[in-house]
Amino acid sequence: MTARRCDIAILGGGLAGGLIALALARHRPDLSLLLVEQDETLGGNHVWSFFGTDVGKAGRDLLAPIVAAAWRGYEVRFPAHERELGTSYYAMTSRRFDAALRAALPADAILTGARVLAASARNAALGDGTRIEARAVIDARGIRNLGHLTGGWQKFVGQHLKLAAPHGMDRPIVMDATVPQLDGFRFVYVLPFAEDEVFVEDTYYSDSPTIDAATLAGRIADYARVRGWRVEQVLSEEHGVLPVVAGGDFDAFWRSTGKDMARAGTRAGLFHAVTSYSVPDAVRFALALVRQADCGGEQLARFSEDYARTHWRRGHFLRQLTAMLFGAAVPMERYRVLERFYRLDEGLIERFYAGRSTARDKLRVLAGRPPVPVTRAIGVLTGLGARPQPLTLAGMRSR
């Protein structure tokens, strides 16, 4: 049996685990790290995005090596409303993520192709017989045991397309809901990476986690044809199914994700309840954990639980909105909720995506006649309406 010793072992080389490793390497170079990932590359196969207002300067500095493209604004499109917004927008790729981690960490601090069999606050056992002994172990291997949460699903297929001619776009379309509404609320997301390259993602807010990747890829091809783009090559493709959370039992969720050990990322429930995005929370947690880095495994476990509980408590309003979207809106009319939302103040929209809505923001979002049946809306807000369904799909991926 081989033994590996370090100060902090991070299980999972995805977004949350990788950002913790980057933050520790930058702010606590005195600590020895071991980043363990079951795949051969770090970060999987993803395009992540965030608004410039999602994170502060320290967060933007942490993310800078991963950013592949940036824009000064973005637009949204709905059947009865189009708008350009001036908030800066950034996209990151798995390739840059992997390269940034390998540049920041010593080669022996990264262990890929390693499957974790068991873990505790200070130890982990790997499939090849390696035993890790650390002052603290952090589990960032992604969400699991969703049955204690309720809500719906965000599912998507995204393709990076090489075009035969320039597309003419100068900013992303974060939400194009002018497409046919199928399987719940559907929109297309477009990032212009180069003058003849675009990332196009077909996304659904659905009651079902079932995803037909081939069908969605066909709809991406249809979207490109409608835009007048001739696709020369699909450079890459990703797909995923993410939980959109309306409620649940946080205590049961926490107990089900591990015993007395630190957790991070979606495994700790650290993601936006409506959008499923996890970049802002992953950044904040990584920077907060840096200040706790001298803790042992048990202390760091308590810190992560307290942090996750606070996040859950502050997310009550967002879970209400998810419940409204899935419990009050007719599936093919869900786009109207977002269409109305995007008529509100730009600062309010920025704070919503950052997960930092003020009390006044919340009142403005809920004020007026909602674009859903009033009786259903009242039922959701009072808790007397239909209850959201349990989330029972395992193996979710963070975006």
N, C-alpha and C positions, 0 to 999 in steps of 0.2 A: 504494500500500500504506500502511495506517495503522499506526502504531507506538504501543503502550501500554507505558509503563514504570512499574515499581513495585518495592518491596522483595520482596514475596512474592506470587506468583500461585498460587491454589488452583484446580485443575481439578476441577469437580464440586461442585455446591451441594446435595448430599444431606446425610445426618446427619453423616458424618465431616468432610467439607469445611466444612460450616456451623459445626460446633462449633469447629473450628480457627480459623475467622474470628472467631467470638464471643470465644474465649479471647484471641486476639491483640488484638482491639479493646479488650478490657477491661484486659489486662495490659501490652500494648506499643502504646499509641496513637501512639507515635513512628514506627511502621513504616507504610508505605503498602501497602495490600492491593488485590488484584483477585480477586474470586470469580467464576468462569466456570461457567455452567450452560447445558446445551443446551435445557432446557425453559424455559417462560416464567415459571414459579414455582419457588421454592426448596423442596426437601424432598419433591417429588413428591406422592403421595397416600397418606399413611400415618398410622396410629396406632402410636406407639412406647410401650413401657412399661418400667418398671424398679422394682426394690425399693429401699426407702430405704437398705438395707445394701449396695447394689451400689456406691455411690460415697461418698466422704467429703464433708465440708462444702464444700470448694472445688468439688467436682463438682456438688453440689446447688445451690450458688449459680449455677454456670454454666447449669444446666438450668432454673432457676426461671422465666425468661420464657417458656419453651416449655410448661410444665406446664398442662394443661387441666383436670385433675381429680386428686384425691388421696384416699386412703382409709386408715383406721387398721389394716386387716387384709384378709385374703382367705380364700377357702375352696377346697377341692378335693373332688371327688367321684369315687369309683370303685365298681364293683359291690359290693365287700365292705368298703369303707372310706370314710368321710367325715371331714373335719377342717377346723376353723377355725384359722387361724394369725394371730398378731398383728403380723407384719412389715408395715410401711407399704408402700403400693403407689401408683405414680404413672403417669399416662398423659399423653402429649404428642401434639399433632396437627401436621400439616404446615402448616395455616393459621397457627397460632401461631408455628411455626418460621420461616416466611417473614416474618411481621410483625416478629419479634424481630430478625432479621438486617437488615431494612431500617431498623429503628429504631437499630441499633447501628453500622451502617456508613454512610459517605457514599454518596450516590446513585451517584457515578461509580466506586465500588468494587465494584459489582455489575453483571455483564454477563450477561444472560439471552438465550435464543434463540441461543446461540453454540455451534457445533459445532467441536470440536478435531480438526484433521487430523493434527498431529504435535506432539511435545513432547520436550524434553530437560531437563537439570538447570537451565537458565537461560532457556529460550526455549519458546514455543509458537506454532503457526500455526493460525489459525482459518479456518473455511470462507468467511467474507466477505472474506478477504484481510488481516485484521488480524494483526499480528505482536506478540507479547508479549515484552518483554525484562525480566527480573527478576533479582534477586540469587539467588533460589531459586524453583523451581517444585515444587509438591506435587501429585501425581496422586491424587485421591480419587474416581475415576469408577466405582467399583464393581468387583466381582470379575470375573475373566475367566480363560480357559484352565484350566478345572477338571480337565482330563484327567490332571494329575499328582497329583490327590488321589483318595482312595477314601472310600466311605461310602454314604449314602442321601440322602433328600430330605425336607424339611419343606415341605408345600404347603398353601395356605390361601386361602379367600375370606372376607372380613369385610364386614359391612354395619352401618352406623349407622342404627338404626330409630327412627322416631317412632311411639309407641304411642297407642292410643285412651284408655288409662287408666294410672295409676301401676303400675309393676311390683313395687313392694314390696321391692326389694333395697337393702341398705345397704352392700354390699361386693362386690368382683369375685369371680367364679368363674374362677380362673386355669386350672383343668383340670377339665372335666366329662366323664369317660370312662364314664359310665353309658349313653351313646348306643350304638347298634349299631356294632360294630367292623368297619369296611370298609376295604379297601385299606391294610392295616397298622394301626398304632396310631392311633386316631381320638379326638379330644376336641373339645369346644366350649368356647370362651373368651368370657366375658361381662363387659363393663364397664358399670356403671350411670352414665352421664354426667349424667343429670337424672332427676327422678322419673318422667318418661314417655319417656325416651330411653335406649336401650341400644346398645352396640356388640357384635355377636355375630359370632364368627369360627369357622368350621368348619375344623379343622386335621388333617393327616394326616402321620404318619411312614411314608413309603412307599418301596418299592424303585424306583418309577417317578416321573420328573419330570412326567409328563403330568397336566394339570389340566383338568377340565371345569367351567368357572366356572358354567355354567347349572345343572348337577346339584348343585353345592355350594350355590348360592343357594337351590335348592329344598329342600335339607336344612335350611338356616337357617330357612326358612319353616315347615318341619315342627317344628323345635325350638321356635319361638315358639308354635305352636299347642298343643304339648304343655304348655308353661308357662302356657297360658291367656292369652297376649298377642294382642291384635288389632292388627296393623300398619296404621297409617294411611299411612305413607310411608317409602320407603327414601331417607334423606337423602344417603348416599354409599356407595360400594362400592370395595373394594380387593382385589387378589389378587396372589399371588406364589409363587415356588418358590425355596427356599433350600437350600444344601448343609448336610448334617449329616456331619461329617468323622470318619472312622475311622482314617485314615493317609495315607501318600503320601510323595512326594519333595519336601521343602521347597525344596531348591536348584533343582530344575527348575521348580517353581511360581514361585519368585522371579524366575528368569531370564525366564520367559515373560510376566511382567506389566510389563516395561519395562526400559530399559537405563540404568543409572547415574543414576537420578533418584529423588527422595523419593516414597514412597507412603504412603497412609493408609487407614484403614478396612478394608473387606473386600478391597480391592485388595491390601492388605498381609497379608491373612489374619488380621486382628484381629477375631475374633468367637468366641463360645463354641462349642466343637466339638459339644456335645450339643444345645443349645437353638437355636443359630444366632443368638441375640441379640447385638447389637453395641453397644448403648448404653454399658455399663460400659467397654468397651475404647476406644470412641470418645472418651469423656470423659477417660480416663486419658492417652491419647495426646495429645489436644489440650493438656492441662495440662503434659505432659512436653515437648512441642514448644515451648511458650512459653519455656522455659528455654534453648532452642537457637536462638532466633529470629535471632540475629546471624550464624548460619552462612551460608556460601554454599551454592549448590545441590549441589555435590559432597559437602560435609561433611554437609549435611542428608540426603542420600541414604544415606550410611554410617550415620548415626544411625537412620534409619527401618529399614534392614536389620537392624542390631543389635537394635533394639527388637522387630522382628517375629520374629527368630530366638529371642530369649528367650521370647517369647510361645508360640511353637511348642513349644519344649522343655518349658515349664511345663505345656503342655496334653496331655502324654502320657497322664495318667490319664483325662482327659475323652475322648480318642480311644479308649481302651480300653473305656470305657462305651458309646460309640457302636458300636464293633465288637461288643460284647456284645448290644446292642439289635438290630442288623441281622444279625449273624452267628450268634447263639446262640438268640435268641427266635423262636418261630413267629410270623409276621406278626400274626395276629389275637389272639395272646396277649401281645403286647408291653406292653399296658397293665399286666400283672402286675408288670413291672419297676418302673414308676413307682408303682404301688399300694404295693409294699413300701418303696420309697424314702420315700414320704410318711408312713411309720410311724416314721421316724427323728427324731432330735433337731432342734428348730427351728433352733438355731444352725448345725448341720451343713448343713441345707437352705439357709440364708442364704449360707453360705460357698460352697456348690456353685454357686449362681446367680451369685455374684460372681466365680467363677473362682478362688477362693482356698482350696480345700480343704486341710486340714492332713493330715499323715501319718496321724494317728489317724482322721480322717474317712474317708480312703481305705480303711483297714482295716475300718472299720465298714460301709461301703457294700458291700464285697466279702465280709464275714464271713457265716457261716451258709449255709444251703441256698439257692442262688439260684433265683428263679422261672423258670428256663430249664432245658432238659436239661443234666445235669451234664457229659456228654461234650462237648457243644458248648461249654459255658462253659470247660472246660479247654482245648479247642482254640483258642478265642479268646485266652485269657490266655497260652498258650504259643506262639502264632503258628503252630501246626500244623494249625489248622482251616481251614475255607473262608475264602478271602480276600474282603474286601469289594470290591464292584464299582467300577470307575473312574467318576468323575463327569465327564460329558461335555457337559452342557447349558451353553451360554453365556448371558450376559445376566442373571445373578442380581441380585436387588435386596436391599439390606439393610433390615432391619425396624426 
